[in-house]
Amino acid sequence: MHLLGEWNVLDVTLGLFLQELASNPILAITVLLTLGVIFVNGWTDAPNAIATAVTTRTINIRPAIIMSAVFNFLGVLIMTLVNSSVASTISNMVDFGTNTDMALVALCAALFSIVVYSVGASIFGIPTSESHSLIAGLTGAALAVQGGLDGVNGEEWIKVIYGLVLSLALGFALGWVICKLLTIICANMDRRRTNKVFKYAQIFGAAAMSFMHGAQDGQKFIGVLLLGVAFCNGQPDLVGAVIPVWLMLICSVTMGVGTSVGGEKIIKSVGMDMVKLETFQGFSADLAGAICILLSTLTGIPVSTTHTKTSAIMGVGAVKRLSAINFSVVKDMMLTWVFTFPGCGLISFVMAKLFMMVF
């Protein structure tokens, strides 16, 4: 087990958790909604990790999905044991106040708003990010409970802004640098030999991306689940509870199952529609994305794994020529930022107010 900070130890044994689920319907709804979002995250986000490996024909789609599910599982479990700073950031970036009953209701409203926003966005064709929706939902609900900016911890929330910059700038830069170096190093080598090497290297890169996707996104939802358990125990904040192994297992298994469902359409759009890649370029994008997410995870900065991977792919494409990039993807990323934070945040704020009146 790994400590999130300097909290008093919160009793979150599996037996007590199950008792609380049976006796507290709000907690049960919160857990079900969180697991649902984790499942959808594994279904829709995780395929980005293997998109380049599949579309360069390095590995077939079904084995790639199974591999991704396994490494998503390992990423959640291992990285949370080693470094749980992202979970800490997510749980500490908002303050739901000292009334833990209202806090739990508001948390439930935040998760419900994520579902509502995601469904609405898909109907209107607005690009979404589960990571950004989660951050916006938690923030909107905290503002509703506290009645103002006291619901936001600015020192932690600023990491979200850092994440926006990292996912775009660092992902692009690392993709360009790694691909450029490999282009120079392999310029005079036998193309057939290098392709064989990079075929196996890209499988490694796809596994690394899957691992880091689980490490980054899994921790976000672990932080949310732990908040729900803390509120049930009358603890108003998470300035340092212990993350139990059973909670890591629940999150990692749910994400792994979601990943195993598929995502062929997403794989095609990320791996082929944006820029056509060769094997060494796919490896460059995977390695760049994995490094960027690793740095973000170790420093507790929440990032969108989708945006990080697509930025890395654009950086790789820029080595060939800027015109090789489909810049409509950049537009979609910007629209995600423009719509998700105010849109999902507002829905969460209204839902939290409504839920607090009803319950």
ABEGO torsion letter per residue (X at the ends): XBBABABBBBBBBAAAAAAAAAABAAAAAAAAAAAAAAAAAAAAAAAAAAAAAAAAGABBAAAAAAAAAAAAAAAAAAAAAABAAAAAAAAAABBAEABAAAAAAAAAAAAAAAAAAAAAAAAAGBBBBAAAAAAAAAAAAAAAAAGEAAABBAAAAAAAAAAAAAAAAAAAAAAAAAAAAAAAAAAABBAAAAAAAAAAAAAAAAAAAAAAAAAAAAAAAAAAAAAAAAAAAGBABBAGBBBBAAAAAAAAAAAAAAAAAEGAAAAAAAAAAABBBBAAAAAAAAAAAAAAAAAAAAAGBBBBAAAAAAAAAAAAAAAABAAABBAAAAAAAAAAAAAAAAAAAAAAAAAAAAAAAAX
